[in-house]
Structures are given as C-alpha cells and as structure tokens.
Amino acid sequence: MGGDIEAMADNINPLVSIITPAYNAGAYVVDAIESVLDQTYPHFEMIVVDDGSTDDTAEKVQSIDDPRIDLIRQANAGVAAARNRAMESAQGSYFAFLDADDLALPQRLEKQLTFLQDHPEVALVGAAAETWEDSTPTGRYLRHACDPAQLAFDMLFENYLVNSTVMVRSTIISRVGGFTLDQSRRHEDFELWSRIGRRHAVANLSDVLAAYRVHPGSICRTENFDANGIRLASENIARAAGSWWVGPAHRTLASLLRGQNPGPPRVKYETLQRLLERLAHRLENRFKLAPGALDDALARHRENLRHHWERCFGPLPEPVPSLTSRIKHRLQR
C-alpha cells in the first residue's frame, strides 16, 4: 500500500530532471543553477555535466550546497555526448534542457509540466525566450509557432524550438534515442527534435520562460551547420511528403526555405509549390484538421519560397489569379 501511495505522489508531483552540459562555463553556470533553484516547482534534480572544462566550472558547481544539484565530470566529448550522459543518469519522468549560460525564468518548470500533463498527446514543449547579449537583456524575443500542426509545418525546414526551453517526456527519449553523435548529422538538437516530431506532436508555449544568452562563445556563433541543416530539412520534407527517398525537389525546397542557394535549378518552381501544398495537406490529415486549416502557414512558406527563388534565379512572372479568386473578387466589388 505504501508503494501505491508513493507512486500516486510521483504522478501528482513528478520528478523533473534538468539537463545541463557545461564547457568552460564558470562565468555563467552559477547563474543558471540559481535560476533553477528559484523555480516555483521544487521537485527536480539538476544534472550538470562538466565536459572537460579547463576553467573553474566544476568548482563553481560544487560551491552550490543543494542535494538536488548533481555534478558529473567527463573528458571533453561535445555537447551532444554531455547531454546524453546527463539523460543516462537522470531519474525524472521529464527532461528539461538548460544550457549552462542560459537562465530559466521562475515558472518555467511549473508551466511546462502543467501543459504536458494536460496534453498527453504532446511529446515535448518549448517556449518563448528573451535574448541577452552576455548579461544584458535586449528586449528582443524568440517567439515561434505554438500550435502543434503549424509548428510541425515550420519544423520541416528550420529548428523553431529554443533548446533551453525544451521539456520532453523521458519515455520519448527512451523510445527514439538521444542526441546523435554522428558528425555528419550535426545540428544535434534539430536532428533529435525532427526524429521526435515525425512520430509525435510537439508544441511551444507563448510564455517567455528563459533568457537565452548570445555571446562570442555561444555554440551557434562558432559552428557552421548549414549543409547538415539542409540535409536534415530534406529528410523531414521527404518523410512528411510520404517518401523515404530524398530527391532533388526535397533538397531544393530545403535549401531555398533555409535561405541557401541550391545551385542550378533541377526542378521547376511550380513543382516546389505543389510540394509545399502536399506537405500542408498531409499535415492537415495527420492532425485531423479541416482542409485549409494550414493555409496561412502555407501562404507564408510560399512567399518565402518565391523570395529566395527570385534572389537565386531571377524574377518570376506575376501569378495569374485562379478562376475561384477572380469570381470572389468580382462578388466583393
């Protein structure tokens, strides 16, 4: 009976494991830890993996006297390996990612946990974040689509989850695996979120729940992942279109919607338009939405496609209005 009561308590107040890789983060890691200790939801553990730092990162973590903070030290293996090491040690039912130079706002765990408990069909949830330049708030925010269907459409092409706002069910990681260590598939966060998103719904909260630091030492500023990002987006597009084979249309659409020149065009512009429409229709079916529910997102991606096509290949003729739109226009006059 005592075990049953303990299990019920775990369901009501589940343990959340905060996953924090740290490399030469001595200047910031205490702030990150203190932002976790300030959470309104107290049932957590924080696992900091010191990934072979050469500064005082480990000493700074050890200076925090709280049994919920756990330090693991390893030889330098990279951020993906550090996150995987933390997840292997984690005991929580949910994993919340927080980089060592970012901050969690006080209600982050509470709000995201409540959302996932209220939406069992959602595998992971992110949130909005304010960007900081080093230690200075900028008043600028990273805000992305919240609705699972619209976010799934957007995530075919780019990563629209702020890593330090993501909370995921631990059972999902057990099912799909952790961050890739394959050097040819870098963009490890986009790669994992894509693997999850192909099989499960993902969402964002509109709440600002993190401060995301941008400074010269940030990973996103010091590594170039463009080619791998295009490869991942091409795979996403192919899978969403119902193909296991990545073809020229998938690669060209991925390149253009990521703002890259795909080289001499191997497919027609109209082919890419039809591919976008197919993606929208298949996502509407997947999420059991009414036909046309993703029309606004489709229009936005069409506009983006046209802009980058013309930038790379020159002007397109103005589109001829369809018969339906011409009739609607006449009736509105």
PyMOL commands that set and color helices and strands:
alter all, ss='L'
color gray80, all
select helices_A, chain A and resi 2-12+29-37+57-62+79-89+108-118+148-154+163-165+170-176+183-185+188-197+219-222+226-240+248-257+269-286+295-313+323-332
alter helices_A, ss='H'
color red, helices_A
select strands_A, chain A and resi 16-22+44-51+69-74+94-97+103-104+122-133+136-142+167-169+201-214
alter strands_A, ss='S'
color yellow, strands_A
deselect
rebuild
show_as cartoon
